[in-house]
Structure formats: structure tokens, C-alpha cells
Amino acid sequence: MIRKDSAEDASELVWFKSSYSDTSNPSDCVEVANAPSTIHVRDSKHTVGPRLQLSLGAWADFVTYASKG
């Protein structure tokens, strides 16, 4: 398997936590990074672990669904 780095290489991403994160336990959170054509999601407790890479449309659908609470 050959891996090619792209402009959206995970090492270049700037990760942030949601302002809705539970501040009583700051390590229990999902982190998100924006890239030009994708949204990346990872577990803040395991930053080198698996990550999701979502299209902008899939992320928008998820945020709409999640905000209906």
C-alpha cells in the first residue's frame, strides 16, 4: 500500500473542541478539524487513533440531526 500525503494530511490539521464540551472533564471530547473539502473528527483522549473524514454535506447533515436534541 502506498500512502500519498495531500493538502489535507492529518499532520497539517488544526484541531479544536466544541464550545458545548463538558468543562468538568475536558479530556472527554470529540475534536474537529476543518479542511477545504472535508471535516475530520477524532477522540480527544486518543488523538493518534482512528479518525473520521466526512464530506462537507455529510457533516452538515450530522450537525442538523444532532442539533434537534
C-alpha positions as CSV (number, residue, x, y, z in Angstrom):
1,M,0.0,0.0,0.0
2,I,1.3,3.4,-0.9
3,R,0.1,6.4,1.1
4,K,0.3,9.8,-0.6
5,D,0.1,12.9,1.6
6,S,-2.3,15.5,0.4
7,A,-3.0,19.1,1.3
8,E,-5.4,17.6,3.9
9,D,-2.8,15.5,5.5
10,A,-3.8,14.9,9.2
11,S,-0.5,16.3,10.4
12,E,-1.4,19.7,9.0
13,L,-4.8,20.0,10.5
14,V,-5.7,22.4,13.3
15,W,-8.0,20.6,15.8
16,F,-10.5,22.2,18.2
17,K,-13.1,21.2,20.7
18,S,-16.7,22.2,20.6
19,S,-17.8,25.1,22.9
20,Y,-20.5,22.7,24.1
21,S,-17.9,20.3,25.5
22,D,-18.4,19.3,29.2
23,T,-15.8,21.5,31.0
24,S,-15.9,19.3,34.1
25,N,-13.9,16.7,32.2
26,P,-12.0,18.5,29.4
27,S,-10.4,15.3,28.1
28,D,-13.8,13.7,27.3
29,C,-14.5,15.3,24.0
30,V,-14.6,15.0,20.3
31,E,-12.2,17.2,18.3
32,V,-12.9,18.5,14.9
33,A,-10.6,20.0,12.2
34,N,-11.7,21.8,9.0
35,A,-10.1,21.2,5.7
36,P,-11.1,22.7,2.3
37,S,-13.3,19.8,1.2
38,T,-13.7,17.6,4.4
39,I,-14.3,17.7,8.1
40,H,-12.1,15.5,10.3
41,V,-13.3,14.1,13.7
42,R,-11.2,12.4,16.4
43,D,-11.4,11.3,20.1
44,S,-9.6,13.8,22.2
45,K,-8.4,11.0,24.6
46,H,-6.8,9.1,21.7
47,T,-5.5,11.7,19.2
48,V,-3.4,9.2,17.3
49,G,-6.2,6.7,17.0
50,P,-8.8,6.3,14.3
51,R,-10.3,9.4,12.7
52,L,-13.4,10.1,10.6
53,Q,-13.2,12.1,7.5
54,L,-16.5,13.4,6.3
55,S,-17.7,15.3,3.3
56,L,-19.0,18.8,3.9
57,G,-22.5,17.6,3.1
58,A,-22.4,14.6,5.5
59,W,-21.1,16.9,8.3
60,A,-23.9,19.4,7.6
61,D,-26.5,16.6,7.8
62,F,-25.0,15.3,11.0
63,V,-24.9,18.8,12.7
64,T,-28.5,19.4,11.6
65,Y,-29.6,16.0,13.1
66,A,-27.6,16.4,16.3
67,S,-28.9,19.9,17.0
68,K,-32.5,18.7,17.0
69,G,-31.8,17.3,20.5
